[in-house]
Amino acid sequence: MGILTVLWEKWVEFKRDFYKITLAAMIAPLMYILVFGMGVQTLSYGQSYLNFLIPGVVAMTTMNGSFNAIAQNLNVQRLYEKALDQVMISPTPLWQFVVGQIIGGSLRGIYAGGVILVLVLPIGTGLCFNGWSFLVMFLNGAVFATMGVVVSFYAKSHTDVPRFSNYVIMPMAYLCNTFFSADSMPHGLREIVGYLPLSQASSMIRRIANREAFSHGGILILFAYLAILMTMAFCFLYKKRNL
């Protein structure tokens, strides 16, 4: 019931801010596609650059949608509204609260990514997005929603979340197989960037979209990130409860 309660809260928030959420999901990715995809007339790995760009933008939008849906709101609730204190003393199991936040953030990320897929339909790229694509989008969203939970828990002030976005989220958005392949990076940096969650998600979504075989090891890597981040979130909550 705790998970459903959190999801209901997210649903009410989504209905209330539907137009704002949808516009926020559309504007920046659409600008990337128009400026880079249609403005840069070139080929990448034997295909049009637009076909290379769209899967990366979908993965990036999923990341941003999931992280932003959780980090800011939960940070405000914890530091200013003190709502987390009410959760701590309620009979709701803490793991259900965290899982509800993660699922809610993942669904928000899938919605944001789905908006981009609808917008690019008239272009006729021939890209294929199927059930595997949405599974990767969900896992990618889950990783960054959990990251949002962790950041909001450990943040000391409201400014820590935007600061984390500038230091971590934004660099990943530009480096992790979104606008160019990580294969062109120098040795060493290429391996580090390649194992970041957004790189894995972008690579898998791109291969699926181009009807190519993809490595299922990427899914395991996303699960590993998810497990580590969930452990950090649980450690914070149960430590706080025992203070």
C-alpha positions as CSV (number, residue, x, y, z in Angstrom):
1,M,0.0,0.0,0.0
2,G,2.9,2.3,0.7
3,I,4.1,2.0,-2.9
4,L,0.6,2.7,-4.3
5,T,0.3,5.7,-2.0
6,V,3.5,7.3,-3.4
7,L,2.4,6.5,-7.0
8,W,-0.9,8.1,-6.4
9,E,0.8,11.2,-5.1
10,K,2.9,11.2,-8.3
11,W,-0.1,10.8,-10.4
12,V,-2.0,13.7,-8.8
13,E,1.1,15.8,-9.3
14,F,1.4,14.7,-12.9
15,K,-2.3,15.6,-13.6
16,R,-2.0,19.0,-11.9
17,D,1.2,20.0,-13.8
18,F,0.5,18.0,-17.0
19,Y,1.1,20.9,-19.5
20,K,4.2,22.1,-17.6
21,I,5.7,18.6,-17.5
22,T,4.9,17.9,-21.2
23,L,6.4,21.2,-22.4
24,A,9.5,20.7,-20.2
25,A,9.9,17.3,-21.8
26,M,9.5,18.6,-25.3
27,I,11.4,21.9,-25.6
28,A,15.1,21.1,-25.0
29,P,15.2,17.7,-26.7
30,L,13.3,19.1,-29.7
31,M,15.8,21.9,-30.0
32,Y,18.7,19.4,-29.9
33,I,17.0,17.4,-32.7
34,L,16.3,20.5,-34.8
35,V,19.7,22.2,-34.4
36,F,22.0,19.2,-34.4
37,G,20.0,16.6,-36.3
38,M,18.7,18.7,-39.1
39,G,21.4,21.4,-39.0
40,V,24.3,19.0,-39.1
41,Q,24.0,17.2,-42.4
42,T,26.5,14.4,-42.0
43,L,26.8,10.6,-41.6
44,S,27.7,8.7,-38.5
45,Y,28.7,5.0,-38.8
46,G,27.1,4.7,-42.2
47,Q,23.8,6.3,-41.2
48,S,22.3,9.8,-41.1
49,Y,23.3,11.8,-38.0
50,L,19.7,12.2,-37.2
51,N,19.3,8.5,-36.8
52,F,22.3,8.4,-34.5
53,L,21.0,11.4,-32.5
54,I,17.4,10.5,-31.8
55,P,18.0,7.4,-29.7
56,G,20.6,9.3,-27.6
57,V,18.2,12.2,-27.1
58,V,15.5,9.7,-26.0
59,A,17.9,8.2,-23.4
60,M,19.0,11.6,-22.2
61,T,15.4,12.8,-21.9
62,T,14.5,9.7,-19.9
63,M,17.4,10.5,-17.6
64,N,16.5,14.1,-17.1
65,G,12.8,13.4,-16.7
66,S,13.3,10.7,-14.0
67,F,16.0,12.6,-12.0
68,N,14.2,15.9,-12.0
69,A,10.9,14.4,-11.1
70,I,12.3,13.1,-7.8
71,A,15.3,15.1,-6.8
72,Q,13.9,18.6,-6.5
73,N,10.5,17.7,-5.0
74,L,11.9,15.2,-2.5
75,N,14.6,17.7,-1.5
76,V,12.1,20.4,-0.8
77,Q,9.9,17.9,1.1
78,R,12.8,16.8,3.3
79,L,14.5,20.1,4.1
80,Y,11.6,22.6,4.1
81,E,8.3,20.8,4.5
82,K,9.7,18.2,6.8
83,A,7.5,15.6,5.1
84,L,10.2,13.0,5.4
85,D,10.0,13.1,9.2
86,Q,6.3,12.2,8.9
87,V,7.2,9.2,6.7
88,M,9.8,8.1,9.3
89,I,7.3,7.9,12.1
90,S,4.5,6.5,10.0
91,P,3.8,2.7,9.9
92,T,4.7,2.7,6.2
93,P,7.7,0.5,5.5
94,L,10.6,2.8,4.4
95,W,11.5,0.5,1.5
96,Q,8.0,0.9,0.1
97,F,8.4,4.7,0.2
98,V,11.7,4.4,-1.7
99,V,10.5,1.9,-4.3
100,G,7.4,4.1,-4.9
101,Q,9.6,7.1,-5.6
102,I,11.7,5.1,-8.0
103,I,8.8,3.6,-9.9
104,G,7.1,7.0,-10.1
105,G,10.3,8.7,-11.4
106,S,10.9,5.9,-13.9
107,L,7.4,6.3,-15.3
108,R,7.9,10.0,-15.6
109,G,11.1,9.4,-17.5
110,I,9.3,6.9,-19.9
111,Y,6.6,9.6,-20.5
112,A,9.3,12.2,-21.3
113,G,11.0,9.8,-23.7
114,G,7.7,8.8,-25.2
115,V,6.9,12.4,-26.0
116,I,10.1,12.6,-28.0
117,L,9.2,9.5,-29.9
118,V,5.8,10.9,-30.9
119,L,7.4,14.2,-32.0
120,V,9.9,12.5,-34.3
121,L,7.3,10.2,-35.9
122,P,6.6,12.5,-38.8
123,I,10.3,12.6,-39.7
124,G,10.2,9.0,-41.0
125,T,13.6,7.9,-39.9
126,G,12.8,4.2,-40.0
127,L,14.1,3.7,-36.5
128,C,12.4,0.9,-34.5
129,F,11.4,1.3,-30.8
130,N,9.9,-1.8,-29.3
131,G,9.4,-3.5,-25.9
132,W,13.2,-3.8,-25.4
133,S,13.5,-0.1,-25.9
134,F,11.0,0.7,-23.2
135,L,12.5,-1.8,-20.9
136,V,15.9,0.0,-21.2
137,M,14.2,3.4,-20.8
138,F,12.5,2.1,-17.6
139,L,15.7,0.8,-16.2
140,N,17.6,4.0,-17.2
141,G,14.8,6.0,-15.5
142,A,15.0,3.8,-12.4
143,V,18.7,4.4,-12.1
144,F,18.4,8.2,-12.3
145,A,15.2,8.3,-10.2
146,T,17.2,6.4,-7.5
147,M,20.0,8.8,-8.0
148,G,17.6,11.6,-7.4
149,V,16.4,10.0,-4.2
150,V,20.0,9.6,-2.9
151,V,21.0,13.2,-3.8
152,S,17.8,14.6,-2.2
153,F,18.6,12.6,1.0
154,Y,22.2,13.6,1.3
155,A,21.8,17.2,0.2
156,K,22.6,19.8,2.9
157,S,20.7,22.6,1.2
158,H,18.3,23.2,-1.7
159,T,21.2,24.4,-3.9
160,D,23.0,21.1,-3.7
161,V,20.6,19.4,-6.2
162,P,21.2,22.0,-9.0
163,R,24.9,21.8,-8.2
164,F,24.9,18.0,-8.5
165,S,23.0,18.4,-11.9
166,N,25.7,20.7,-13.1
167,Y,28.6,18.5,-12.0
168,V,27.2,15.0,-12.9
169,I,24.0,15.0,-14.9
170,M,24.9,17.7,-17.5
171,P,28.3,16.2,-18.3
172,M,26.7,12.8,-18.8
173,A,24.1,14.3,-21.1
174,Y,26.8,15.6,-23.4
175,L,29.4,12.8,-23.2
176,C,27.5,9.5,-22.9
177,N,26.8,8.5,-26.5
178,T,24.2,11.2,-27.0
179,F,25.6,13.6,-29.5
180,F,28.7,11.6,-30.6
181,S,30.0,8.2,-30.0
182,A,32.2,7.6,-26.9
183,D,34.5,5.5,-29.2
184,S,36.1,8.7,-30.5
185,M,37.3,9.6,-27.0
186,P,40.9,9.1,-25.8
187,H,41.8,5.7,-24.4
188,G,41.0,5.6,-20.7
189,L,38.4,8.3,-20.7
190,R,36.5,6.2,-23.3
191,E,36.3,3.2,-20.9
192,I,35.2,5.3,-18.0
193,V,32.5,7.1,-20.0
194,G,31.4,3.8,-21.6
195,Y,30.5,2.3,-18.2
196,L,28.3,5.2,-17.1
197,P,24.6,4.3,-17.0
198,L,23.5,6.8,-19.7
199,S,26.2,5.5,-22.1
200,Q,24.8,1.9,-21.6
201,A,21.2,3.1,-22.1
202,S,22.0,5.2,-25.2
203,S,24.0,2.4,-26.8
204,M,21.3,-0.2,-26.2
205,I,18.4,2.0,-27.4
206,R,20.4,3.0,-30.5
207,R,21.2,-0.7,-31.4
208,I,17.6,-1.7,-30.8
209,A,16.3,1.3,-32.9
210,N,18.6,0.2,-35.8
211,R,17.5,-3.5,-35.5
212,E,20.9,-4.6,-34.3
213,A,21.9,-7.1,-31.6
214,F,22.7,-5.4,-28.3
215,S,24.7,-6.6,-25.3
216,H,22.5,-7.8,-22.4
217,G,25.4,-7.0,-20.2
218,G,24.3,-3.3,-20.4
219,I,21.1,-4.3,-18.6
220,L,23.2,-6.0,-15.9
221,I,25.2,-2.8,-15.5
222,L,22.0,-0.8,-15.1
223,F,20.8,-3.2,-12.4
224,A,24.2,-2.9,-10.6
225,Y,23.9,0.9,-10.5
226,L,20.3,0.5,-9.3
227,A,21.3,-1.9,-6.5
228,I,24.2,0.4,-5.3
229,L,22.1,3.5,-5.3
230,M,19.1,1.8,-3.6
231,T,21.5,0.6,-0.9
232,M,22.7,4.1,-0.3
233,A,19.1,5.3,0.0
234,F,18.2,2.6,2.5
235,C,21.3,3.3,4.5
236,F,20.4,6.9,4.9
237,L,16.8,6.2,5.9
238,Y,17.5,3.4,8.4
239,K,20.4,5.3,9.9
240,K,18.2,8.4,10.4
241,R,15.5,6.2,11.9
242,N,17.9,4.8,14.4
243,L,19.4,8.2,15.5
